[in-house]
Amino acid sequence: IFRIKLFCKMIFQPIMGTIAATFTPMDKVGEVNLEKINDYAEKLKKDGLSGVFICGTTGEGMLMTLEERKIVAEEWMNHQEEAFKVIVHVGTTSSKQSQELAQHAQKIGAHGTSSMGPLFFKPNTVSTLVDFCAEVAGAAPDIPFFYYHIPIISGIDLPMRDYIEEAKVKIPNFAGIKYTSDNLYEMKECNSMDDGKWNVFNGFDENLFKALQLGVFSAVGSTYNYMNPIYFSMIEEFKEGRIVEAEQKQKKCNDIIQILFGNGGAQVSGKAIMKMVGVDCGPCRLPLTNLSDKSISDLHDALQKKKFFQEISR
């Protein structure tokens, strides 16, 4: 049953299921390649995704210019549907630049915006962080704003329960949190606050099964780009009470995630895998690196041994 969110006269319906934290397709010389997004979107829809989270960590948003981020958002908007939402990550080190991206996202009709905290001058109190986010969210007041909690990248690890308490007062269009942290107890607390009013997304793909056990049925992640058939099956099995089978699906996914960690990480290996599954997203930008031809071949062999290609084609 979907609960309707009502606060400050704003009504938001939560997004359930999996959302892909998309890669930004680039050509061989590292320029944004918009032509790939059409096939990319069609694949994600076919695989049962509920939407996309664009220009975030996986999407190398912090390595792109504002104009590049805008044109990528515009291209993805050609594929937004009622059942396939586009959330635009607008985080930067400057609230002014983030406001510009947020205004643009609302103008083109994006479902919502999201922002992590500033990466350079980091806020050391919840109030300061909420005030920063209020400036960003206020630039797109008619669409939902989701805070992007990712302390492993942002270095900002403030209590999210306290964040919600202040955000719901200071940010009229606050709708929830993309929660990318291993603090599952806190994620559960956030998800249950105000009678489950806030849309909390699990952000670590390897924790999805645990998140389901906590009552969190929304998720944003990079491996959903190419492994969603396995995750989709996991969620269905969990809902049907087939808990052992669902947990086994998570173990299969985690085996693949371990391979990613050993081959350059989620962005570097992920882009290589996207080409293997039919959507060439090109190289990563510096300071990220790219796999050599031999490393890509080794990655393919490692995935083959884990029967990855068989699993995602079921």
N, C-alpha and C positions, 0 to 999 in steps of 0.2 A: 504494500500500500504506500503510495507516495504522499508524504506530508507536505502541505503547502506552507511556505515560509512567509510570515507577515510581520513586518517591522517598519515603523515610520511610513506607513501607507504603501510600502513597496512589497510586491508579492513575487517570490522566486520559487520555481519548482526545482527540486534537487535533480541533479544529473546522476543517474544510477548506471552501474556497469563500468566498463573500462574506457579510458580516454588515452589516445596515443600522444606522448610527448614527441612531437615530430622532429625529424632531422630537416635541416634546410638544404635542399638540393643545390649543388654547385657544379659548375663545369670544370674541365681539366685545369684551368688556370685560376680556379678559386672564385669565380664570379657567380652570383646567384643565378640559378637555372630554373626559371618559372615554368618552363615547358613540362617538367617532370611532375608537377603537382597534380595535374589531371589524373594521370595513371595512378599516382600515389593515393589520391583520395578515393578512387574507385576500389583499389585494393582494400583499404581500411574499411570502407562500407561493406564490402563483400565479406570481410572477416568479422563483422558484427560489432565494430567499435561504436561507442556512443558520441564520439567527437574527437577533436584534436586540441592540444595545448601547444601553441606555436611560439617560436622564437624564445624558448626557455633555455635551460642548461643543455639539453640534448640538441636543441636547434641552433646552438652557438650564437644566441641572440646578443650576448655581450661582445661578440667579435664582429658584429655587423653595424653599419651606419644606421641612423634613424630612417633615412630614405629607403634603404634596403629592407628594413623591418616593415615599413609601411607597404611596399609593393608586394612583399611576401604575404602579408595579411590580406591585402586586396585580392590576391590570387586565390587564397584559401576560401575567401568569402563567396567565390563562385560555386562552392561545393557545400555550403552550409544548408542544412535542412532541419526540419523539426526534430528528427531523430539523430541528427549529426551536428553537434554544436561546435562552434569555433570560439575558443578562449584565447585571448591574445596576452602573452606575457609582455608587460611594458616596463619592467624593472630596468633601472639604470643607476648610476651613482648620483644622479641629479634629479630632484623632484620636478624641476622645470621640464627636463627632457622627457621624463616619464609622463608628465601631464600632456605633453604634445602627442605622445604615442597613444595615450588613453583617449584623448579627444578624437583622434583619427579612428581608433577602434570603434568608438560609439557611432561616429559619422558613417562608417561603412556597414554598420549593422551587426557587428560581432555580438555573440551571446553575452560575453563578459570579458573583464580584464583581470589580470593577476600581476602581482609584483612581489619579489623578494625585497628584503631590506637593503639599504645602500651598502655597497661592498667596501668603500674606502674609509670614510668617516662613519664608523659604526655607532648606532645608538646604544647606550648602555642602560637604558630604562625602557620599560614597556610603554610608558606614556610618550616618550620621544619617538619610538617606533610607530606607534599608532598615529601620532601627529603627522609623521612623514607619509604614511599610507593614506591618511585622510586627504592630504593635498593631491595625491595621485588619483585616488578613487573619485574625488570631487570633480575631476576634469571629465569624467564620464558618469554623471550622476544617475542616468536612466537605465544603466545595465549593472548586473552584479559585479562585485569586486571580491576576489579571493586572495587572501594573503598566502604567499609562497614561503612556507617554513622549511628551510633547507640549511641547517647550521653547518653541515659538513662543507658546504660551499661558501655560504655568506659569512660564517663566523659569528652569526647572531643566534644565540641560544637562550632566549628569554622565555619565561613561562607562557605557554599558549592559552592556558585557562584564563590568566590575567589579561592576556591580549584580547580575548573575546569579550571579556567584561567591559573593557574600555572601548573596543571597536564598535560594539553594538550601540554605544551612546554617541560616539564621535563620527562614525561613518554610516550614514543612513542607508547606503547600498551595500553594506557589508553582507556577504552571503556565506562565507566559510573559509576553509583553510586547505591548501594543498600541503599535506603533512608528510614531509620527507625526513623522518627521524626514526630511530629505533626505540624511542620511548613510547612503547605501546600502551602503557598505563595512562599516560597523558593523552594519547590519541583517543583512547576510549572515553576519558573524561570529557574531552572536547566534543566528541560525537553525541554524548548524552546530555550536554548542557541545554538548558531551556527546552526540555522535552524533545530533544533531537532536532532542534530548529536549524542547526547549521550544517551545511553540506561539507563534510570532511572527507577528503580524498586521501587514501593511502598512497604514499609516494615511493616507497621501496617495493619494487616488484617481488623481491624474494620473501616479503612479509604478507603477501596478499591472503594466503590461507589463514594466517593468524588474525589478520584484519577482519576477515569474514566471521571468525569466531567471536570477535569483539562487537559484531553488529555493524561493521563498516562495509558497505556494499558499493562504494565509489572508489575509483582508483585512477591515477595518472602515472604513466611510466613509459620508458623507452622500449622495453622488450615487447610491449603490446603491438608495436609496429610490425613485427614478424612472427610473434608467438601467440597472438591472441586466440587462435583456435584452441590451443591447450588451456589457456586461462578461462575462456568462455565455457569450455567443458567442465573445468574445475568449479566454477561458480554454479553451474546448473546442477552438478552432482551434490554440491554442498546444500543447495536449496532443497534437493530431493531427499536429504538425509543420508546420502552415501558418503559419509565423512572419510572413511578409509581411502576410497577411490579418489576423492578430492585432494587429500593430503599427498597421495602418490603423484598426482599431477603437479603439485607444487615442487616436489622433489625432482621431477624431471626438468622443470623450468630452472630450478636452482643449479642443477648440473650444467645447464647451458650458461647460466649467469657466471658460474665459476670459470668457464672457458673464456668468457668475455674479459674477466679480470686479468687473465693470463695473456691476453692478446691486445693490450693497449687501452682497455676500458670500454665503457658503454658507447661512447660516441665513435671512437675509432673503429672498433670491431663492428659496431652496429651499422655503420655506413657500408662496410664491406659485406655484411650479411644482406642488407637491403638489395645490393646488386645481385647477390646469389638468388634472391627470391623474386627478381624481376623488375625492381625499381632502382635504377642507378642514381644514387644521391651524390655521387662524386666524392671528392676529397674533403678533409677537414682543413680549417684554417689554423695557422700558427697562433698560439703556442702548442696547439694539439698537433700530433704527428699523424702519419699515415702508414699503413702496413705495406711492406714490400710484397712483390709478387709471390715470393716463397712463403712469406708469413700468411698471405691470403690462402694459399694452397694448403698450408698446414692447418689453418683455421677450418677450412672446408672439410679436411679429413677428420678433424676432431669432432666436428658437428655430425659428420656421417657416422662415426663410431657410436655416437649417442642416439642415432636414428632420428635426428632432428627433422630432416626433410620429410620423413615418413609421418612423423607426429603432426606437423603443421598442415599436412595435406589431407588429413582425415576429415 
